[in-house]
Amino acid sequence: MATITKPRTKLSISLPAAMVEEVERARQIEHRTRSELVREALRTYFAMSRLPEEEPTPEEIRALRRGRAAVARGDFVTLDKLRDRYQLDRPRRRASRKVSR
């Protein structure tokens, strides 16, 4: 069975120098052509842009309003205070092994 090949169209694009360097670095690391990288980027872009936007439920909208009102009242905890309260920056201890006797 013969495979039908669709014709390709060449595009010419302009990129900033920094982006060209990123493309070249990725191309070399992944052993791919520039065309393959651009095709992959476009496929990803198109797939992401087709994702349906979700509408918040009425309960989610109410929760957002409650949260915004709490922030406006000053009823919140900063990340630094949360870290201090729960000692999140402290290194974790390793679990000790149980020793059979």
C-alpha positions as a Markdown table, in Angstrom:
| # | Residue | x | y | z |
|---|---|---|---|---|
| 1 | Met | 0.0 | 0.0 | 0.0 |
| 2 | Ala | 1.5 | 3.3 | -1.1 |
| 3 | Thr | 1.7 | 6.2 | 1.4 |
| 4 | Ile | 0.4 | 9.6 | 0.1 |
| 5 | Thr | 2.8 | 12.4 | 1.1 |
| 6 | Lys | 1.2 | 15.8 | 1.4 |
| 7 | Pro | 3.1 | 18.8 | -0.1 |
| 8 | Arg | 5.0 | 21.0 | 2.3 |
| 9 | Thr | 5.2 | 24.7 | 2.3 |
| 10 | Lys | 8.4 | 26.6 | 3.4 |
| 11 | Leu | 8.0 | 29.5 | 5.8 |
| 12 | Ser | 10.5 | 32.2 | 6.6 |
| 13 | Ile | 10.4 | 33.7 | 10.1 |
| 14 | Ser | 12.4 | 36.2 | 12.1 |
| 15 | Leu | 13.6 | 35.5 | 15.6 |
| 16 | Pro | 15.6 | 37.5 | 18.1 |
| 17 | Ala | 19.2 | 36.3 | 18.4 |
| 18 | Ala | 18.7 | 35.0 | 21.9 |
| 19 | Met | 15.8 | 32.8 | 20.7 |
| 20 | Val | 18.0 | 31.5 | 17.8 |
| 21 | Glu | 20.6 | 30.5 | 20.3 |
| 22 | Glu | 18.0 | 28.6 | 22.4 |
| 23 | Val | 16.8 | 26.8 | 19.3 |
| 24 | Glu | 20.3 | 25.8 | 18.3 |
| 25 | Arg | 21.1 | 24.6 | 21.8 |
| 26 | Ala | 17.9 | 22.5 | 21.9 |
| 27 | Arg | 18.4 | 21.2 | 18.4 |
| 28 | Gln | 21.9 | 20.0 | 19.2 |
| 29 | Ile | 20.9 | 18.4 | 22.6 |
| 30 | Glu | 17.9 | 16.7 | 21.1 |
| 31 | His | 19.6 | 15.8 | 17.7 |
| 32 | Arg | 16.7 | 17.3 | 15.8 |
| 33 | Thr | 16.3 | 19.8 | 12.9 |
| 34 | Arg | 15.1 | 23.3 | 13.3 |
| 35 | Ser | 12.0 | 22.3 | 11.4 |
| 36 | Glu | 11.2 | 19.5 | 13.8 |
| 37 | Leu | 11.5 | 21.8 | 16.8 |
| 38 | Val | 9.2 | 24.4 | 15.2 |
| 39 | Arg | 6.7 | 21.8 | 14.2 |
| 40 | Glu | 6.7 | 20.4 | 17.8 |
| 41 | Ala | 6.3 | 23.9 | 19.3 |
| 42 | Leu | 3.4 | 24.6 | 17.0 |
| 43 | Arg | 1.7 | 21.3 | 17.7 |
| 44 | Thr | 2.0 | 22.1 | 21.4 |
| 45 | Tyr | 0.7 | 25.6 | 21.0 |
| 46 | Phe | -2.3 | 24.4 | 18.9 |
| 47 | Ala | -3.1 | 21.7 | 21.5 |
| 48 | Met | -2.9 | 24.1 | 24.4 |
| 49 | Ser | -5.1 | 26.7 | 22.6 |
| 50 | Arg | -7.8 | 24.1 | 22.0 |
| 51 | Leu | -8.3 | 23.4 | 25.7 |
| 52 | Pro | -11.7 | 24.3 | 26.8 |
| 53 | Glu | -11.9 | 27.1 | 29.3 |
| 54 | Glu | -13.6 | 26.0 | 32.5 |
| 55 | Glu | -16.3 | 28.2 | 34.0 |
| 56 | Pro | -16.2 | 28.5 | 37.8 |
| 57 | Thr | -19.1 | 27.0 | 39.7 |
| 58 | Pro | -21.2 | 29.3 | 41.8 |
| 59 | Glu | -19.6 | 27.9 | 44.9 |
| 60 | Glu | -16.1 | 28.6 | 43.5 |
| 61 | Ile | -17.2 | 32.2 | 42.7 |
| 62 | Arg | -18.5 | 32.6 | 46.3 |
| 63 | Ala | -15.2 | 31.1 | 47.7 |
| 64 | Leu | -13.2 | 33.6 | 45.6 |
| 65 | Arg | -15.3 | 36.5 | 46.9 |
| 66 | Arg | -14.9 | 35.3 | 50.5 |
| 67 | Gly | -11.1 | 35.1 | 50.0 |
| 68 | Arg | -10.9 | 38.5 | 48.5 |
| 69 | Ala | -12.9 | 40.0 | 51.3 |
| 70 | Ala | -10.6 | 38.3 | 53.9 |
| 71 | Val | -7.5 | 39.7 | 52.2 |
| 72 | Ala | -9.1 | 43.2 | 52.1 |
| 73 | Arg | -9.7 | 42.9 | 55.9 |
| 74 | Gly | -6.1 | 41.8 | 56.4 |
| 75 | Asp | -7.1 | 38.3 | 57.4 |
| 76 | Phe | -4.3 | 36.4 | 55.8 |
| 77 | Val | -0.9 | 34.9 | 56.6 |
| 78 | Thr | 2.2 | 35.8 | 54.7 |
| 79 | Leu | 4.4 | 33.0 | 53.3 |
| 80 | Asp | 7.2 | 34.0 | 55.6 |
| 81 | Lys | 4.9 | 33.7 | 58.7 |
| 82 | Leu | 3.6 | 30.4 | 57.4 |
| 83 | Arg | 7.2 | 29.1 | 57.0 |
| 84 | Asp | 8.1 | 30.3 | 60.5 |
| 85 | Arg | 4.9 | 28.8 | 62.1 |
| 86 | Tyr | 5.4 | 25.4 | 60.6 |
| 87 | Gln | 9.2 | 25.5 | 60.3 |
| 88 | Leu | 9.1 | 24.8 | 56.6 |
| 89 | Asp | 12.6 | 25.9 | 56.0 |
| 90 | Arg | 14.1 | 23.6 | 58.6 |
| 91 | Pro | 15.9 | 20.6 | 57.1 |
| 92 | Arg | 13.9 | 17.4 | 57.5 |
| 93 | Arg | 15.2 | 14.6 | 59.7 |
| 94 | Arg | 15.7 | 11.3 | 58.1 |
| 95 | Ala | 13.5 | 8.5 | 59.5 |
| 96 | Ser | 15.6 | 6.2 | 61.6 |
| 97 | Arg | 15.7 | 2.5 | 60.8 |
| 98 | Lys | 14.1 | 0.1 | 63.2 |
| 99 | Val | 16.5 | -2.3 | 64.6 |
| 100 | Ser | 15.5 | -5.9 | 65.2 |
| 101 | Arg | 16.6 | -7.4 | 68.4 |
